[in-house]
Amino acid sequence: MIESSSHSISGIIYDLMDRRKFPGTVYVEGGLIADIVEDETVNSQQLIMPGLVDAHVHIESSMLVPSEFARLAVVHGTVATVSDPHEIANVCGIDGVRFMIENGEEMPFTFAFGAPSCVPATRFETAGAEITADDIRELFKDKRILYLSEMMNWPGILNEDAEVLAKIAVAKKAKRPVDGHAPGLKGADARKYAKRGISTDHECFTLEEALDKIKAGMKILIREGSAARNYDTLHTLLQSHPESIMFCCDDIHPDSLVAGHINEHVKRSLELGYNEFDVLRAASVHPVEHYKLPVGLLKKGDPADFIVVDNIDDFNIIETWIKGFKVADNGKTQLQHSSTPKNGTDVNPINNFSRTEITSGDIHIDVDDEEIRIIVAHDGQLVTTEEIGHTKDPDVLKIIVVNRYADVKPSVAFIKGMGLRHGAIASSVAHDSHNVIAVGCTDDEIVAAVNGVIAERGGISVAVGRTVQVLPLPVGGLMSLEDGYNVSRMYKTLDRLAKNQGSRLRAPFMTLSFMALLVIPHLKLSDKGLFDGNTFTFTELAVG
């Protein structure tokens, strides 16, 4: 990593606050912008602009600890993330949140963490921890906790659940913004949800829904992650409501992070011809202002957080600077991997995993002659649909969820859309309680994949016949302590292997991980059974 107590950079400077650009020089001293001087004699055509911000992301979904996430993200011009530690909190509680904060501080990168609002996400699944309103009040004593993370229990808000409203009241008293999560909510319900103080939503999957929420006063985060991809549906908001828009990835796997980050939102938006200032403000100014992030916006006296770009058409990141450090240079990270990240060692990383191996008898179920409810997965969406059918359909596969916190019988259901023709895949990344989820073509392969994950106390796996390959995730069963680029390569190997077994999904492991996410309709599976996200109740596998 390169640092200079005093240096300058010349080029075309983007003043996003005043929506203008001009030739000039940026002077940096002691990690701050000492001065910005407009100078018509500057002939460099490189662009200097504020760094990019992911307005909502679960770092854990990258399978990397925060310090490793930063190493990869800065290459793409990212200087900060609004990070919801909801995943590790569901496994390890407040200790998990503190681990994320402390590990993130190993790098000169702004991780704006929130206080998780929904741990557990629902009472219909088994989680490893609970975070109450009193816990949130305690978390807000830490000035590094900047907001209340996504309030997924929108039925609780609409039905005026006392504990849900108490958490929002704590955030309001602490003067922290409240993030939303309410897929499909429109009209009067959206207005009631927003009126409680919910300020954002990243779950819109129709334009009509997004417009309703903007009308209710909410900011819309256009999400483009590894599995959930809503950009194509929502990008016209950059023209109709540019000041209400931010960009986010939400959940991004390590191979996707190596390829790109928020810079990809920016590139696509510029290619579509949207106003460059509207696009760049959505990628930087709006999240900084909304969450009051300690991130510079290229003003005198700001932290020296900025990027250098070759030109507006190609938008290649030449350099990334954070707090006066050059953290990325021509596609190469300048941040060094730590072999022993804070609060985690190769011997005993933070985790919560108490499960012994399962057997084929544990997941046997006889419904061959019955009509059953089938989960239908859709590529690029977290929303599923329900279909009535039979297990004899070759596209219908068995899916199971295994409680990772206790030795109880797995829950079993059936799914279409995963596409496997051979083998099985399993993962301890299963939103939101992170029990072990698996899908496969035979019971023996499902069991082999699950037991491979259990043996490592967390990970993702592929089983083909008797052969099992596992990417261990020892930190909460969610993250690796390895070098991020190595994790990406290992992940790509398993991703390719899953696709070789027939899956045509863009990200089969990411899609699988959301099949247990009960707060996203319509039909999902928890460790306690098949769940109807429309009625928020369990439902029977057999019809009739």
Rosetta blueprint (number, residue, H / E / L):
1 M L
2 I E
3 E E
4 S L
5 S L
6 S E
7 H E
8 S E
9 I E
10 S E
11 G E
12 I E
13 I E
14 Y E
15 D E
16 L L
17 M L
18 D L
19 R L
20 R E
21 K E
22 F E
23 P E
24 G E
25 T E
26 V E
27 Y E
28 V E
29 E E
30 G L
31 G L
32 L E
33 I E
34 A E
35 D E
36 I E
37 V E
38 E E
39 D L
40 E L
41 T L
42 V L
43 N L
44 S L
45 Q L
46 Q L
47 L E
48 I E
49 M E
50 P E
51 G L
52 L E
53 V E
54 D E
55 A E
56 H E
57 V E
58 H L
59 I H
60 E H
61 S H
62 S H
63 M L
64 L E
65 V L
66 P H
67 S H
68 E H
69 F H
70 A H
71 R H
72 L H
73 A H
74 V H
75 V H
76 H H
77 G L
78 T E
79 V E
80 A E
81 T E
82 V E
83 S E
84 D L
85 P L
86 H H
87 E H
88 I H
89 A H
90 N H
91 V H
92 C H
93 G L
94 I H
95 D H
96 G H
97 V H
98 R H
99 F H
100 M H
101 I H
102 E H
103 N H
104 G H
105 E L
106 E L
107 M L
108 P L
109 F L
110 T E
111 F E
112 A E
113 F E
114 G E
115 A E
116 P L
117 S L
118 C L
119 V L
120 P L
121 A L
122 T L
123 R L
124 F L
125 E L
126 T L
127 A L
128 G L
129 A L
130 E L
131 I L
132 T L
133 A H
134 D H
135 D H
136 I H
137 R H
138 E H
139 L H
140 F L
141 K L
142 D L
143 K L
144 R L
145 I E
146 L E
147 Y E
148 L E
149 S E
150 E E
151 M E
152 M L
153 N L
154 W H
155 P H
156 G H
157 I H
158 L H
159 N L
160 E L
161 D L
162 A H
163 E H
164 V H
165 L H
166 A H
167 K H
168 I H
169 A H
170 V H
171 A H
172 K H
173 K H
174 A L
175 K L
176 R L
177 P L
178 V E
179 D E
180 G E
181 H L
182 A L
183 P L
184 G L
185 L L
186 K L
187 G H
188 A H
189 D H
190 A H
191 R H
192 K H
193 Y H
194 A H
195 K H
196 R L
197 G L
198 I E
199 S L
200 T E
201 D E
202 H L
203 E L
204 C L
205 F L
206 T L
207 L H
208 E H
209 E H
210 A H
211 L H
212 D H
213 K H
214 I H
215 K H
216 A L
217 G L
218 M L
219 K E
220 I E
221 L E
222 I E
223 R E
224 E E
225 G L
226 S L
227 A L
228 A L
229 R E
230 N L
231 Y H
232 D H
233 T H
234 L H
235 H L
236 T L
237 L H
238 L H
239 Q H
240 S H
241 H L
242 P H
243 E H
244 S H
245 I E
246 M E
247 F E
248 C E
249 C L
250 D E
251 D L
252 I L
253 H L
254 P H
255 D H
256 S H
257 L H
258 V H
259 A H
260 G L
261 H L
262 I H
263 N H
264 E H
265 H H
266 V H
267 K H
268 R H
269 S H
270 L H
271 E H
272 L L
273 G L
274 Y L
275 N L
276 E H
277 F H
278 D H
279 V H
280 L H
281 R H
282 A H
283 A H
284 S H
285 V H
286 H H
287 P H
288 V H
289 E H
290 H H
291 Y H
292 K L
293 L L
294 P L
295 V L
296 G L
297 L L
298 L L
299 K L
300 K L
301 G L
302 D L
303 P E
304 A L
305 D L
306 F E
307 I E
308 V E
309 V E
310 D L
311 N L
312 I L
313 D L
314 D L
315 F L
316 N L
317 I E
318 I E
319 E E
320 T E
321 W E
322 I E
323 K L
324 G L
325 F E
326 K E
327 V E
328 A E
329 D E
330 N L
331 G L
332 K E
333 T E
334 Q L
335 L L
336 Q L
337 H L
338 S L
339 S L
340 T L
341 P L
342 K L
343 N L
344 G L
345 T L
346 D L
347 V L
348 N L
349 P L
350 I L
351 N L
352 N L
353 F L
354 S L
355 R L
356 T L
357 E L
358 I L
359 T L
360 S H
361 G H
362 D H
363 I H
364 H L
365 I L
366 D L
367 V L
368 D L
369 D L
370 E L
371 E L
372 I E
373 R E
374 I E
375 I E
376 V E
377 A L
378 H L
379 D L
380 G L
381 Q L
382 L L
383 V L
384 T L
385 T E
386 E E
387 E E
388 I E
389 G E
390 H L
391 T L
392 K L
393 D L
394 P L
395 D L
396 V L
397 L E
398 K E
399 I E
400 I E
401 V E
402 V E
403 N L
404 R L
405 Y L
406 A L
407 D L
408 V L
409 K L
410 P L
411 S E
412 V E
413 A E
414 F E
415 I E
416 K E
417 G L
418 M L
419 G L
420 L L
421 R L
422 H L
423 G L
424 A E
425 I E
426 A E
427 S E
428 S L
429 V L
430 A L
431 H L
432 D L
433 S L
434 H L
435 N L
436 V E
437 I E
438 A E
439 V E
440 G E
441 C L
442 T L
443 D H
444 D H
445 E H
446 I H
447 V H
448 A H
449 A H
450 V H
451 N H
452 G H
453 V H
454 I H
455 A H
456 E L
457 R L
458 G L
459 G E
460 I E
461 S E
462 V E
463 A E
464 V E
465 G L
466 R L
467 T E
468 V E
469 Q E
470 V E
471 L E
472 P E
473 L L
474 P L
475 V E
476 G L
477 G L
478 L L
479 M E
480 S E
481 L L
482 E L
483 D L
484 G H
485 Y H
486 N H
487 V H
488 S H
489 R H
490 M H
491 Y H
492 K H
493 T H
494 L H
495 D H
496 R H
497 L H
498 A H
499 K H
500 N H
501 Q L
502 G L
503 S L
504 R L
505 L L
506 R L
507 A L
508 P H
509 F H
510 M H
511 T H
512 L H
513 S H
514 F L
515 M L
516 A L
517 L L
518 L L
519 V L
520 I L
521 P L
522 H L
523 L E
524 K E
525 L E
526 S E
527 D L
528 K L
529 G E
530 L E
531 F E
532 D E
533 G L
534 N L
535 T L
536 F L
537 T E
538 F E
539 T L
540 E L
541 L L
542 A E
543 V L
544 G L
